[in-house]
């Protein structure tokens, strides 16, 4: 991790995530009964739990609405979930205000143009390798792992490492 990246990640108190293409692989699955199905990666979930255990808050801001997202957020203890959002930047600014934070304390992870305003505004912007070229160009960090395949875990571990809390989280599993 470069010193600049470490400095950007050090003060993060909020991680904002898109869903499709970040927490999932970006593909949409529809069942016969008009049910939308999403697959989430278990390692992403543990990474988010480890991050939240250090006091970093996590939020989801997505342009689509899905019961699966509600269930996953509930399962992980993510309290801030904004679905069917047309203006992600307005939702982000509202969230910052509600939490008493400024954008210098925020990280965001996205994959497509609707995520760009939030990525551009926050201190630490991450994206997946299959993100749109314009998004990759504006990201401070492009993950090695793909969306829905551990990319969120990678960012969580990067944030934990930059904040000096990763080793303590890992030691909990070595007892």
TORDRENZA-737271 format. One record per residue: residue number from 1; x, y, z of N, C-alpha, C, O in turn. Coordinates in steps of 0.001 Angstrom, whole numbers, plus 500000, padded with zeros to 6 digits. Example, Ala and Ser with C-alpha at 12.3 -4.5 7.8 and 13.67 -1.06 7.14 Angstrom:
REM TORDRENZA-737271
+------+--------+--------+--------+--------+--------+--------+--------+--------+--------+--------+--------+--------+
| zagu |    n.X |    n.Y |    n.Z |   ca.X |   ca.Y |   ca.Z |    c.X |    c.Y |    c.Z |    o.X |    o.Y |    o.Z |
+------+--------+--------+--------+--------+--------+--------+--------+--------+--------+--------+--------+--------+
|    1 | 513190 | 494310 | 507800 | 512300 | 495500 | 507800 | 513200 | 496700 | 507800 | 514236 | 496681 | 508465 |
|    2 | 512850 | 497750 | 507080 | 513670 | 498940 | 507140 | 512900 | 500030 | 507870 | 513409 | 501138 | 508039 |
+------+--------+--------+--------+--------+--------+--------+--------+--------+--------+--------+--------+--------+
REM end
This chain:
REM TORDRENZA-737271
+------+--------+--------+--------+--------+--------+--------+--------+--------+--------+--------+--------+--------+
| zagu |    n.X |    n.Y |    n.Z |   ca.X |   ca.Y |   ca.Z |    c.X |    c.Y |    c.Z |    o.X |    o.Y |    o.Z |
+------+--------+--------+--------+--------+--------+--------+--------+--------+--------+--------+--------+--------+
|    1 | 500856 | 498825 | 500000 | 500000 | 500000 | 500000 | 500902 | 501239 | 500000 | 501832 | 501343 | 500800 |
|    2 | 500616 | 502158 | 499104 | 501417 | 503374 | 499020 | 501138 | 504270 | 500230 | 500071 | 504176 | 500837 |
|    3 | 502086 | 505133 | 500581 | 501833 | 506060 | 501684 | 500600 | 506942 | 501440 | 499853 | 507233 | 502374 |
|    4 | 500388 | 507365 | 500196 | 499219 | 508199 | 499893 | 497919 | 507428 | 500118 | 496962 | 507963 | 500678 |
|    5 | 497893 | 506185 | 499683 | 496700 | 505366 | 499868 | 496451 | 505108 | 501351 | 495310 | 505166 | 501811 |
|    6 | 497514 | 504824 | 502097 | 497397 | 504607 | 503539 | 496828 | 505854 | 504220 | 495961 | 505748 | 505087 |
|    7 | 497306 | 507010 | 503832 | 496820 | 508259 | 504422 | 495349 | 508486 | 504090 | 494584 | 508927 | 504948 |
|    8 | 494950 | 508194 | 502867 | 493540 | 508349 | 502484 | 492646 | 507399 | 503289 | 491540 | 507769 | 503683 |
|    9 | 493120 | 506194 | 503529 | 492318 | 505171 | 504205 | 492327 | 505310 | 505728 | 491423 | 504819 | 506405 |
|   10 | 493329 | 505967 | 506254 | 493516 | 506022 | 507707 | 492334 | 506627 | 508461 | 491927 | 506094 | 509494 |
|   11 | 491786 | 507714 | 507967 | 490735 | 508419 | 508699 | 489314 | 508040 | 508326 | 488373 | 508735 | 508709 |
|   12 | 489139 | 506958 | 507592 | 487797 | 506573 | 507147 | 486950 | 506111 | 508339 | 487361 | 505246 | 509112 |
|   13 | 485772 | 506703 | 508468 | 484816 | 506336 | 509521 | 483511 | 505809 | 508933 | 482629 | 505356 | 509662 |
|   14 | 483398 | 505873 | 507598 | 482194 | 505415 | 506914 | 482592 | 504826 | 505567 | 483349 | 505432 | 504808 |
|   15 | 482068 | 503631 | 505283 | 482247 | 503000 | 503978 | 480874 | 502880 | 503317 | 479960 | 502260 | 503861 |
|   16 | 480748 | 503481 | 502143 | 479500 | 503450 | 501377 | 479681 | 502500 | 500198 | 480661 | 502586 | 499458 |
|   17 | 478722 | 501596 | 500038 | 478811 | 500580 | 498998 | 477640 | 500637 | 498038 | 476499 | 500858 | 498443 |
|   18 | 477931 | 500437 | 496766 | 476915 | 500120 | 495776 | 476663 | 498618 | 495908 | 477418 | 497922 | 496587 |
|   19 | 475626 | 498124 | 495278 | 475313 | 496697 | 495376 | 475694 | 495965 | 494094 | 476658 | 495199 | 494084 |
|   20 | 474953 | 496189 | 493018 | 475148 | 495428 | 491788 | 476491 | 495766 | 491156 | 476737 | 496905 | 490760 |
|   21 | 477349 | 494769 | 491069 | 478688 | 494962 | 490529 | 479742 | 495153 | 491601 | 480937 | 495110 | 491306 |
|   22 | 479320 | 495364 | 492842 | 480259 | 495539 | 493963 | 480035 | 494426 | 494998 | 480908 | 493585 | 495212 |
|   23 | 478873 | 494433 | 495625 | 478531 | 493352 | 496550 | 478076 | 492098 | 495800 | 478066 | 491005 | 496366 |
|   24 | 477704 | 492252 | 494538 | 477346 | 491118 | 493682 | 478198 | 491201 | 492415 | 478951 | 492155 | 492216 |
|   25 | 478067 | 490201 | 491580 | 478851 | 490195 | 490333 | 478243 | 491079 | 489246 | 478784 | 491170 | 488145 |
|   26 | 477123 | 491728 | 489551 | 476512 | 492645 | 488605 | 475458 | 492025 | 487712 | 474732 | 492735 | 487016 |
|   27 | 475369 | 490700 | 487726 | 474337 | 490045 | 486927 | 473026 | 490039 | 487698 | 473022 | 489940 | 488925 |
|   28 | 471924 | 490146 | 486985 | 470602 | 490112 | 487593 | 469937 | 488791 | 487243 | 469884 | 488405 | 486076 |
|   29 | 469433 | 488104 | 488253 | 468750 | 486830 | 488061 | 467288 | 487000 | 488428 | 466969 | 487497 | 489508 |
|   30 | 466401 | 486590 | 487535 | 464973 | 486664 | 487787 | 464391 | 485257 | 487772 | 464651 | 484475 | 486857 |
|   31 | 463596 | 484942 | 488803 | 462906 | 483663 | 488862 | 461569 | 483754 | 488161 | 461141 | 484828 | 487738 |
|   32 | 460911 | 482605 | 488046 | 459621 | 482527 | 487356 | 458538 | 483376 | 488006 | 457610 | 483809 | 487323 |
|   33 | 458631 | 483618 | 489271 | 457611 | 484373 | 489999 | 457989 | 485848 | 490136 | 457581 | 486498 | 491098 |
|   34 | 458759 | 486383 | 489194 | 459242 | 487772 | 489242 | 460060 | 488061 | 490490 | 460040 | 489175 | 491014 |
|   35 | 460772 | 487061 | 490956 | 461640 | 487216 | 492116 | 463051 | 487472 | 491628 | 463578 | 486724 | 490804 |
|   36 | 463663 | 488532 | 492139 | 465042 | 488836 | 491799 | 465945 | 488167 | 492826 | 465730 | 488290 | 494032 |
|   37 | 466954 | 487461 | 492337 | 467875 | 486728 | 493201 | 469265 | 487332 | 493050 | 469713 | 487616 | 491939 |
|   38 | 469937 | 487523 | 494175 | 471298 | 488051 | 494165 | 472191 | 487113 | 494957 | 471756 | 486516 | 495942 |
|   39 | 473426 | 486984 | 494533 | 474399 | 486167 | 495255 | 475429 | 487096 | 495897 | 476013 | 487953 | 495234 |
|   40 | 475634 | 486910 | 497189 | 476604 | 487702 | 497936 | 477739 | 486786 | 498387 | 477521 | 485602 | 498643 |
|   41 | 478939 | 487331 | 498483 | 480108 | 486548 | 498864 | 480272 | 486567 | 500380 | 480235 | 487627 | 501004 |
|   42 | 480453 | 485397 | 500961 | 480557 | 485268 | 502412 | 481776 | 486021 | 502958 | 481715 | 486564 | 504061 |
|   43 | 482876 | 486062 | 502208 | 484073 | 486754 | 502683 | 483853 | 488264 | 502761 | 484408 | 488928 | 503636 |
|   44 | 483052 | 488803 | 501858 | 482709 | 490221 | 501948 | 481999 | 490497 | 503272 | 482270 | 491494 | 503941 |
|   45 | 481088 | 489598 | 503635 | 480331 | 489774 | 504871 | 481228 | 489800 | 506092 | 481056 | 490652 | 506964 |
|   46 | 482180 | 488887 | 506173 | 483086 | 488874 | 507314 | 483951 | 490129 | 507329 | 484201 | 490703 | 508389 |
|   47 | 484401 | 490546 | 506167 | 485190 | 491783 | 506101 | 484406 | 492974 | 506622 | 484941 | 493798 | 507365 |
|   48 | 483141 | 493066 | 506236 | 482304 | 494174 | 506708 | 482078 | 494093 | 508207 | 482083 | 495117 | 508889 |
|   49 | 481880 | 492896 | 508727 | 481705 | 492745 | 510177 | 482971 | 493147 | 510926 | 482898 | 493818 | 511956 |
|   50 | 484128 | 492739 | 510415 | 485386 | 493124 | 511062 | 485541 | 494641 | 511057 | 485941 | 495234 | 512058 |
|   51 | 485226 | 495259 | 509934 | 485349 | 496709 | 509820 | 484402 | 497415 | 510779 | 484803 | 498353 | 511468 |
|   52 | 483154 | 496977 | 510829 | 482177 | 497599 | 511719 | 482556 | 497408 | 513187 | 482247 | 498259 | 514021 |
|   53 | 483221 | 496302 | 513508 | 483645 | 496048 | 514889 | 484667 | 497077 | 515364 | 484854 | 497251 | 516568 |
|   54 | 485326 | 497756 | 514435 | 486293 | 498792 | 514813 | 485653 | 500175 | 514890 | 486337 | 501163 | 515156 |
|   55 | 484349 | 500244 | 514659 | 483641 | 501521 | 514738 | 483415 | 502209 | 513408 | 482790 | 503269 | 513363 |
|   56 | 483909 | 501631 | 512325 | 483648 | 502197 | 511006 | 482218 | 501820 | 510623 | 481844 | 500649 | 510680 |
|   57 | 481433 | 502800 | 510239 | 480055 | 502538 | 509834 | 480015 | 502147 | 508361 | 480872 | 502544 | 507571 |
|   58 | 479006 | 501363 | 508013 | 478834 | 500902 | 506638 | 477438 | 501293 | 506176 | 476467 | 501190 | 506926 |
|   59 | 477355 | 501740 | 504937 | 476073 | 502103 | 504337 | 476002 | 501520 | 502931 | 477017 | 501314 | 502266 |
|   60 | 474789 | 501266 | 502509 | 474518 | 500824 | 501142 | 473679 | 501904 | 500480 | 472657 | 502330 | 501018 |
|   61 | 474122 | 502343 | 499306 | 473340 | 503269 | 498495 | 473267 | 502663 | 497101 | 474279 | 502547 | 496409 |
|   62 | 472059 | 502276 | 496694 | 471890 | 501584 | 495422 | 470716 | 502166 | 494639 | 469753 | 502663 | 495221 |
|   63 | 470807 | 502099 | 493353 | 469759 | 502627 | 492491 | 468592 | 501676 | 492310 | 467528 | 502086 | 491847 |
|   64 | 468770 | 500435 | 492662 | 467708 | 499438 | 492510 | 467140 | 499102 | 493883 | 467739 | 499437 | 494905 |
|   65 | 466003 | 498450 | 493908 | 465394 | 497978 | 495149 | 465297 | 496466 | 495108 | 464895 | 495884 | 494100 |
|   66 | 465666 | 495836 | 496207 | 465648 | 494377 | 496256 | 465476 | 493916 | 497696 | 466139 | 494417 | 498604 |
|   67 | 464597 | 492977 | 497890 | 464416 | 492385 | 499219 | 465694 | 491665 | 499642 | 466022 | 491630 | 500828 |
|   68 | 466411 | 491096 | 498689 | 467658 | 490403 | 499001 | 468667 | 491348 | 499652 | 469392 | 490944 | 500560 |
|   69 | 468719 | 492588 | 499203 | 469631 | 493579 | 499785 | 469219 | 493872 | 501230 | 470065 | 493955 | 502120 |
|   70 | 467922 | 494025 | 501449 | 467433 | 494254 | 502821 | 467849 | 493109 | 503738 | 468324 | 493337 | 504850 |
|   71 | 467669 | 491881 | 503265 | 467996 | 490713 | 504073 | 469489 | 490631 | 504360 | 469895 | 490339 | 505485 |
|   72 | 470308 | 490888 | 503341 | 471762 | 490820 | 503538 | 472222 | 491906 | 504506 | 473036 | 491643 | 505390 |
|   73 | 471713 | 493109 | 504346 | 472076 | 494202 | 505253 | 471655 | 493878 | 506679 | 472412 | 494108 | 507622 |
|   74 | 470468 | 493352 | 506834 | 469984 | 492977 | 508167 | 470876 | 491902 | 508773 | 471228 | 491972 | 509951 |
|   75 | 471240 | 490910 | 507970 | 472098 | 489819 | 508426 | 473449 | 490326 | 508905 | 474012 | 489800 | 509866 |
|   76 | 473970 | 491349 | 508235 | 475291 | 491887 | 508577 | 475241 | 493010 | 509616 | 476279 | 493422 | 510135 |
|   77 | 474054 | 493497 | 509915 | 473941 | 494599 | 510867 | 474220 | 495956 | 510255 | 474631 | 496882 | 510955 |
|   78 | 474001 | 496082 | 508961 | 474184 | 497370 | 508280 | 472896 | 498161 | 508448 | 471848 | 497781 | 507923 |
|   79 | 472983 | 499254 | 509178 | 471791 | 500029 | 509531 | 471394 | 501046 | 508469 | 470229 | 501437 | 508390 |
|   80 | 472333 | 501468 | 507665 | 472077 | 502545 | 506708 | 471939 | 501953 | 505305 | 472935 | 501671 | 504639 |
|   81 | 470696 | 501769 | 504870 | 470428 | 501162 | 503565 | 469490 | 502080 | 502791 | 468372 | 502359 | 503224 |
|   82 | 469964 | 502542 | 501645 | 469181 | 503422 | 500776 | 469026 | 502725 | 499440 | 470003 | 502531 | 498716 |
|   83 | 467795 | 502345 | 499112 | 467524 | 501662 | 497862 | 466667 | 502530 | 496950 | 465980 | 503450 | 497395 |
|   84 | 466728 | 502215 | 495685 | 465991 | 502927 | 494638 | 466314 | 504420 | 494677 | 465428 | 505271 | 494615 |
|   85 | 467596 | 504704 | 494780 | 468081 | 506077 | 494886 | 468442 | 506584 | 493488 | 469267 | 505986 | 492796 |
|   86 | 467825 | 507677 | 493088 | 468132 | 508287 | 491797 | 469340 | 509199 | 491864 | 470107 | 509282 | 490905 |
|   87 | 469521 | 509881 | 492978 | 470629 | 510821 | 493172 | 471478 | 510326 | 494343 | 471224 | 510664 | 495499 |
|   88 | 472476 | 509529 | 494025 | 473310 | 508935 | 495072 | 474078 | 509993 | 495863 | 474297 | 509828 | 497063 |
|   89 | 474482 | 511063 | 495211 | 475222 | 512113 | 495921 | 474338 | 512765 | 496983 | 474802 | 513018 | 498095 |
|   90 | 473087 | 513038 | 496665 | 472174 | 513633 | 497653 | 471975 | 512685 | 498833 | 471952 | 513130 | 499980 |
|   91 | 471831 | 511388 | 498570 | 471691 | 510415 | 499649 | 472957 | 510366 | 500494 | 472885 | 510274 | 501719 |
|   92 | 474111 | 510426 | 499848 | 475404 | 510426 | 500534 | 475536 | 511650 | 501434 | 475917 | 511527 | 502599 |
|   93 | 475226 | 512821 | 500903 | 475319 | 514060 | 501688 | 474362 | 514026 | 502877 | 474714 | 514468 | 503971 |
|   94 | 473163 | 513508 | 502672 | 472188 | 513380 | 503751 | 472710 | 512437 | 504833 | 472577 | 512719 | 506024 |
|   95 | 473294 | 511335 | 504422 | 473859 | 510378 | 505366 | 474994 | 511011 | 506169 | 475048 | 510868 | 507391 |
|   96 | 475890 | 511704 | 505489 | 476984 | 512381 | 506195 | 476442 | 513332 | 507254 | 476924 | 513354 | 508387 |
|   97 | 475451 | 514107 | 506883 | 474842 | 515052 | 507819 | 474234 | 514324 | 509012 | 474432 | 514722 | 510160 |
|   98 | 473503 | 513269 | 508736 | 472853 | 512495 | 509798 | 473881 | 511908 | 510764 | 473632 | 511838 | 511968 |
|   99 | 475037 | 511486 | 510240 | 476065 | 510862 | 511067 | 477039 | 511873 | 511662 | 477889 | 511511 | 512476 |
|  100 | 476921 | 513142 | 511260 | 477835 | 514162 | 511767 | 479250 | 514003 | 511236 | 480218 | 514314 | 511930 |
|  101 | 479369 | 513522 | 510016 | 480672 | 513316 | 509375 | 480811 | 514234 | 508175 | 479822 | 514778 | 507682 |
|  102 | 482040 | 514405 | 507706 | 482240 | 515103 | 506435 | 482836 | 514109 | 505444 | 483207 | 512995 | 505814 |
|  103 | 482921 | 514515 | 504208 | 483356 | 513596 | 503153 | 484799 | 513134 | 503328 | 485191 | 512115 | 502759 |
|  104 | 485591 | 513863 | 504102 | 486970 | 513454 | 504361 | 487038 | 512218 | 505254 | 488100 | 511608 | 505382 |
|  105 | 485930 | 511846 | 505867 | 485874 | 510653 | 506719 | 485193 | 509492 | 506007 | 484897 | 508470 | 506626 |
|  106 | 484945 | 509643 | 504710 | 484162 | 508639 | 503988 | 484969 | 507963 | 502886 | 485812 | 508569 | 502225 |
|  107 | 484667 | 506681 | 502726 | 485161 | 505893 | 501601 | 483930 | 505395 | 500861 | 482863 | 505224 | 501450 |
|  108 | 484091 | 505167 | 499570 | 482993 | 504623 | 498786 | 483548 | 503633 | 497779 | 484703 | 503709 | 497358 |
|  109 | 482678 | 502697 | 497409 | 483056 | 501678 | 496450 | 481918 | 501514 | 495454 | 480775 | 501260 | 495836 |
|  110 | 482243 | 501664 | 494166 | 481240 | 501576 | 493122 | 481821 | 500946 | 491875 | 482978 | 500528 | 491841 |
|  111 | 480973 | 500888 | 490837 | 481437 | 500263 | 489600 | 480952 | 500937 | 488328 | 481413 | 500600 | 487237 |
|  112 | 480019 | 501895 | 488449 | 479478 | 502471 | 487223 | 479206 | 503964 | 487405 | 479357 | 504508 | 488498 |
|  113 | 478810 | 504602 | 486331 | 478666 | 506062 | 486313 | 477759 | 506632 | 487406 | 478082 | 507696 | 487935 |
|  114 | 476642 | 505990 | 487779 | 475832 | 506564 | 488864 | 476584 | 506666 | 490195 | 476188 | 507438 | 491068 |
|  115 | 477668 | 505892 | 490356 | 478468 | 505934 | 491580 | 479515 | 507042 | 491560 | 480040 | 507422 | 492607 |
|  116 | 479814 | 507550 | 490393 | 480909 | 508502 | 490220 | 480798 | 509753 | 491091 | 481812 | 510161 | 491658 |
|  117 | 479633 | 510389 | 491233 | 479578 | 511590 | 492083 | 479991 | 511321 | 493528 | 480667 | 512147 | 494140 |
|  118 | 479596 | 510189 | 494071 | 479976 | 509847 | 495449 | 481461 | 509517 | 495511 | 482164 | 509973 | 496413 |
|  119 | 481938 | 508732 | 494562 | 483356 | 508380 | 494532 | 484226 | 509633 | 494430 | 485272 | 509728 | 495073 |
|  120 | 483792 | 510570 | 493634 | 484555 | 511812 | 493442 | 484560 | 512680 | 494699 | 485518 | 513414 | 494941 |
|  121 | 483515 | 512604 | 495484 | 483353 | 513468 | 496662 | 484073 | 512933 | 497903 | 484511 | 513718 | 498744 |
|  122 | 484200 | 511616 | 498026 | 484764 | 511056 | 499257 | 486294 | 511041 | 499219 | 486912 | 511232 | 498172 |
|  123 | 486876 | 510812 | 500379 | 488336 | 510831 | 500520 | 489009 | 509605 | 499912 | 490115 | 509687 | 499377 |
|  124 | 488329 | 508475 | 500002 | 488895 | 507221 | 499512 | 487880 | 506560 | 498588 | 486813 | 506137 | 499032 |
|  125 | 488211 | 506472 | 497312 | 487310 | 505897 | 496308 | 487905 | 504601 | 495783 | 489049 | 504560 | 495332 |
|  126 | 487101 | 503537 | 495851 | 487540 | 502234 | 495353 | 486544 | 501731 | 494327 | 485370 | 502099 | 494336 |
|  127 | 487039 | 500889 | 493449 | 486163 | 500243 | 492473 | 486692 | 498856 | 492169 | 487809 | 498503 | 492548 |
|  128 | 485886 | 498085 | 491489 | 486249 | 496730 | 491080 | 486936 | 496790 | 489720 | 486771 | 497772 | 488997 |
|  129 | 487700 | 495765 | 489355 | 488433 | 495816 | 488084 | 487543 | 495886 | 486849 | 487961 | 496406 | 485814 |
|  130 | 486320 | 495368 | 486944 | 485411 | 495406 | 485811 | 484545 | 496666 | 485796 | 483593 | 496748 | 485020 |
|  131 | 484862 | 497644 | 486641 | 484131 | 498915 | 486650 | 484300 | 499627 | 485308 | 485245 | 499369 | 484563 |
|  132 | 483368 | 500520 | 485022 | 483469 | 501340 | 483812 | 484809 | 502081 | 483810 | 485312 | 502470 | 484864 |
|  133 | 485374 | 502269 | 482633 | 486695 | 502899 | 482510 | 486748 | 504262 | 483203 | 487745 | 504582 | 483849 |
|  134 | 485698 | 505061 | 483079 | 485685 | 506371 | 483733 | 485724 | 506249 | 485250 | 486325 | 507082 | 485929 |
|  135 | 485098 | 505232 | 485769 | 485107 | 505015 | 487215 | 486498 | 504583 | 487655 | 487013 | 505093 | 488650 |
|  136 | 487110 | 503659 | 486940 | 488479 | 503224 | 487282 | 489441 | 504399 | 487269 | 490349 | 504472 | 488098 |
|  137 | 489249 | 505307 | 486341 | 490134 | 506472 | 486219 | 490023 | 507402 | 487429 | 490991 | 508078 | 487779 |
|  138 | 488858 | 507442 | 488067 | 488644 | 508326 | 489217 | 488848 | 507641 | 490563 | 488763 | 508291 | 491605 |
|  139 | 489113 | 506346 | 490554 | 489282 | 505606 | 491810 | 490707 | 505757 | 492337 | 491663 | 505836 | 491565 |
|  140 | 490831 | 505796 | 493641 | 492145 | 505782 | 494279 | 492684 | 504354 | 494341 | 493893 | 504127 | 494393 |
|  141 | 491753 | 503399 | 494335 | 492146 | 501994 | 494454 | 491214 | 501137 | 493614 | 489993 | 501262 | 493701 |
|  142 | 491801 | 500262 | 492795 | 491052 | 499277 | 492017 | 491388 | 497912 | 492611 | 492555 | 497523 | 492664 |
|  143 | 490369 | 497194 | 493053 | 490605 | 495905 | 493701 | 491173 | 494890 | 492721 | 491048 | 495027 | 491504 |
|  144 | 491796 | 493874 | 493287 | 492274 | 492749 | 492483 | 491142 | 491740 | 492291 | 491043 | 491081 | 491256 |
|  145 | 490295 | 491638 | 493311 | 489172 | 490705 | 493247 | 487981 | 491381 | 492580 | 487839 | 492603 | 492616 |
|  146 | 487140 | 490569 | 491977 | 485983 | 491056 | 491227 | 484808 | 491360 | 492158 | 484740 | 490882 | 493290 |
|  147 | 483897 | 492164 | 491644 | 482663 | 492435 | 492372 | 481911 | 491147 | 492635 | 481781 | 490306 | 491746 |
|  148 | 481415 | 490989 | 493854 | 480709 | 489775 | 494226 | 481615 | 488595 | 494473 | 481133 | 487487 | 494707 |
|  149 | 482919 | 488805 | 494428 | 483887 | 487712 | 494601 | 485002 | 488100 | 495569 | 486151 | 487690 | 495403 |
|  150 | 484655 | 488889 | 496575 | 485641 | 489246 | 497590 | 486254 | 490624 | 497460 | 487151 | 490967 | 498229 |
|  151 | 485799 | 491424 | 496511 | 486358 | 492771 | 496345 | 486094 | 493646 | 497566 | 486958 | 494424 | 497971 |
|  152 | 484910 | 493523 | 498151 | 484592 | 494321 | 499336 | 485484 | 493910 | 500499 | 485955 | 494767 | 501246 |
|  153 | 485720 | 492623 | 500664 | 486624 | 492132 | 501715 | 488006 | 492743 | 501539 | 488638 | 493151 | 502514 |
|  154 | 488473 | 492806 | 500306 | 489788 | 493380 | 500019 | 489862 | 494830 | 500491 | 490853 | 495236 | 501097 |
|  155 | 488832 | 495599 | 500219 | 488804 | 496996 | 500648 | 488710 | 497094 | 502171 | 489368 | 497936 | 502783 |
|  156 | 487898 | 496239 | 502776 | 487798 | 496247 | 504241 | 489161 | 495979 | 504874 | 489557 | 496666 | 505816 |
|  157 | 489868 | 494991 | 504363 | 491186 | 494669 | 504917 | 492177 | 495799 | 504678 | 493019 | 496071 | 505534 |
|  158 | 492090 | 496454 | 503540 | 492955 | 497602 | 503275 | 492692 | 498716 | 504296 | 493630 | 499294 | 504845 |
|  159 | 491420 | 499011 | 504543 | 491070 | 500043 | 505523 | 491540 | 499650 | 506921 | 492105 | 500469 | 507644 |
|  160 | 491305 | 498402 | 507294 | 491736 | 497921 | 508604 | 493257 | 498016 | 508752 | 493756 | 498445 | 509793 |
|  161 | 493984 | 497618 | 507719 | 495450 | 497679 | 507759 | 495935 | 499120 | 507892 | 496836 | 499402 | 508682 |
|  162 | 495342 | 500030 | 507125 | 495746 | 501439 | 507172 | 495460 | 502054 | 508535 | 496163 | 502967 | 508968 |
|  163 | 494435 | 501559 | 509205 | 494070 | 502089 | 510513 | 494718 | 501334 | 511667 | 494482 | 501642 | 512835 |
|  164 | 495541 | 500335 | 511325 | 496273 | 499591 | 512342 | 495416 | 498633 | 513160 | 495785 | 498282 | 514280 |
|  165 | 494289 | 498208 | 512624 | 493391 | 497330 | 513385 | 493251 | 495935 | 512787 | 492580 | 495083 | 513372 |
|  166 | 493861 | 495686 | 511650 | 493704 | 494391 | 510986 | 494272 | 493253 | 511827 | 493614 | 492227 | 512000 |
|  167 | 495469 | 493419 | 512345 | 496108 | 492343 | 513109 | 495281 | 491957 | 514326 | 495176 | 490773 | 514643 |
|  168 | 494696 | 492923 | 515008 | 493850 | 492629 | 516175 | 492626 | 491824 | 515761 | 492214 | 490907 | 516472 |
|  169 | 492046 | 492162 | 514615 | 490871 | 491432 | 514129 | 491260 | 489992 | 513786 | 490513 | 489060 | 514081 |
|  170 | 492420 | 489813 | 513169 | 492876 | 488476 | 512787 | 493203 | 487657 | 514035 | 492898 | 486466 | 514087 |
|  171 | 493818 | 488280 | 515037 | 494174 | 487562 | 516273 | 492941 | 486952 | 516948 | 493055 | 485928 | 517621 |
|  172 | 491789 | 487555 | 516780 | 490570 | 487005 | 517374 | 490288 | 485598 | 516855 | 489676 | 484786 | 517550 |
|  173 | 490734 | 485311 | 515637 | 490499 | 483991 | 515051 | 491635 | 483010 | 515327 | 491537 | 481831 | 514988 |
|  174 | 492706 | 483494 | 515939 | 493861 | 482637 | 516229 | 493898 | 482213 | 517681 | 494861 | 481572 | 518103 |
|  175 | 492895 | 482545 | 518451 | 492865 | 482202 | 519883 | 492820 | 480717 | 520072 | 492791 | 480239 | 521206 |
+------+--------+--------+--------+--------+--------+--------+--------+--------+--------+--------+--------+--------+
REM end
